[in-house]
Amino acid sequence: MFKITSESKLARCGEFKTAHGKIKTPFYMPVVTKGAGKFLTFNSLENLKTQCFISNAYLLYLKPGLETIKKANGYHNFINWQKPIFTDSGGFQLLDPEFLISLNDKGVKFRSPFSGEVHFISPEKLMENQNILGSDVAMVLDHVMGPDHNKKEFSEATTRTIAWAKRCLDSHKNKNQKVFGIVQGGTYKDLRKECALAINDMGFDGLAIGGLAIGEEKDKMYKAIDYSLEYLDKDKIKYLMGVGSPEDLVKSIGKGVDCFDSIYPTKMARHGVIFTRNGVLKIGKSYNAHIFKPIEKECDCYACKHHTIAYLHHLYRLDEAAAKILLSEHNVRFMHRLVEDARKAIEEGKYEQFQKKFLKDYLKNK
Amino acid sequence: MFKITSESKLARCGEFKTAHGKIKTPFYMPVVTKGAGKFLTFNSLENLKTQCFISNAYLLYLKPGLETIKKANGYHNFINWQKPIFTDSGGFQLLDPEFLISLNDKGVKFRSPFSGEVHFISPEKLMENQNILGSDVAMVLDHVMGPDHNKKEFSEATTRTIAWAKRCLDSHKNKNQKVFGIVQGGTYKDLRKECALAINDMGFDGLAIGGLAIGEEKDKMYKAIDYSLEYLDKDKIKYLMGVGSPEDLVKSIGKGVDCFDSIYPTKMARHGVIFTRNGVLKIGKSYNAHIFKPIEKECDCYACKHHTIAYLHHLYRLDEAAAKILLSEHNVRFMHRLVEDARKAIEEGKYEQFQKKFLKDYLKNK
């Protein structure tokens, strides 16, 4: 199901086979939380050559709800996207005090952001929901915690995450759907090790590293990735959840990570922070008003092929929705092009040089 | 420059030649006020087969400003749209008390909605601005007044509109840019006649009917159109400004109108009012949640080709930008398809039947 096709030191290229086709790894997934990307239609995602995206099983369970999904013959048909889809447990929502009511070993009690209604999700219930959604990859329920907790709390959350992972796997019956386990443990070396060893042994189709890029320091994040990766089977696909920025992707691919999702590229785009190989471009700055060249001449997104920085600056300053559309498209396409180039570098056995050059160019103005 | 190619009673098909190519008439122009449609990129407009749109010369003069437009070699190049563009004087803005400071025979003093700065526009200055913008069709400065004024005020505004039209024409030098005169006169038969006769005699490239669809009663609007058309040369292209709804287009084409612009289709789309040949569909209504068929199976917009009413309902209820994009695209494409079908009916000499059938189907649930 996952086949490594090239390696360049720890970085690797591969193919990940799902019920809706193969994904070339490494890859970046845009976030399509509730059935559409923010300011991105599926028309955009097709044009951007998106291979796969991730949706939120919690929120889809609430809206449109599983009855609608069943009537539509699954989530793929409801949204009419016939390529691979991941669904996340929504563990990330546990960080939101408006959402989380309480949590114990049985599962999670939470409040619908749409209706205020109270719902309960157990590991078994979550797997059943994802089974009905029919995503290609279902993530287990995990206990995500922000960095402002003590070690005892992280230890309990890790123990719970391990127990929930086992229950998710045991209750999962759908042969067409892969299941990924998630390593938690905050930034603690021993907890990451404990969790990674336990999750690794359970026989998941893929292995995810979660609970990062949520406020911890950057160097601690990288160490936590290392602590986790060390105990995970090399041959399994590795997914670093919620990460992130172009430099994070490039560095993590260098460590052997294969898969990423993040709202960062689209969120930045909506705030006028535009990715280029020579660092970020702040489109709203006045000095862009008379720059009559594209954001990146090498980029094949609509904005780069058809528009100048001056025009996009004009739209952004006027807060036109078209700016958010065009700039979100660019940043997503930037991420896809980045992993496409990373794959090429790995195939040529030159990933280290690629990483070095990318980071030098991208961070030179920082 | 305008050639009538087919007629079906008063309705007619033709070709209107501009510096950026021919436009098939009748046609509908989406509104691209400040350099982008609302939730519509030029990528969308191209896909929707938009022939031409209208932008606002007042607002473009303020932002990005004429210096930027000059540096970009004109508005077409600034936005990179190489097909015909109309620019409106912005007479419509005179209805906005936030915008208009004062007005007399010399011109208009108004406040920038961006900076609060005060600007003065004379007929001559407006033509110079539109000349710099380089639009294919420049509209004259006219005195637009809402229906809550008395006849004396309308009479003065009509006299002013006529005087301004003459000054616009006299100061216009750009051979590549067509100039359209505008008939005002509220809903008064004698004022419309006076204005139409005067404007008609000046030798404009096209003749517009303005000051309608701004709050007056529907039957008064139709009468005012008739009062104006009666005194305008049959052979000249006729533009009904700011109108409007699908039924208004169909009825007005039946009277001999060739050209329309309106924000109505996109504004309605953003409010969930979706055009179909069988009347409007209110996408937000709960009964749409399980309708797994397209808005219109005959429509070739992305939403109709790829998505169901149920999916669009879901996005709309979640207030996703993707809903506004997809539904705006549909309503604009609906307008373009409507005039395409109108042209076909005129060519076949069957416009009357087309109009009758369209209105029967479109209004049957009203």
Interface residues (C-beta under 8 A of the other chain):
Chain A: K34 G35 A36 G37 K38 F39 L40 T41 F42 N43 K63 P64 T68 K71 A72 F78 I79 N80 A289 H290 F292 Y302 H306 H307 T308 A310 Y311 H314 L315 R317 L318 E320 A321 A322 A323 K324 I325 L326
Chain B: K34 G35 A36 G37 K38 F39 L40 T41 F42 N43 K63 P64 T68 K71 A72 F78 I79 N80 A289 H290 F292 Y302 H306 H307 T308 A310 Y311 H314 L315 R317 L318 E320 A321 A322 A323 K324 I325 L326
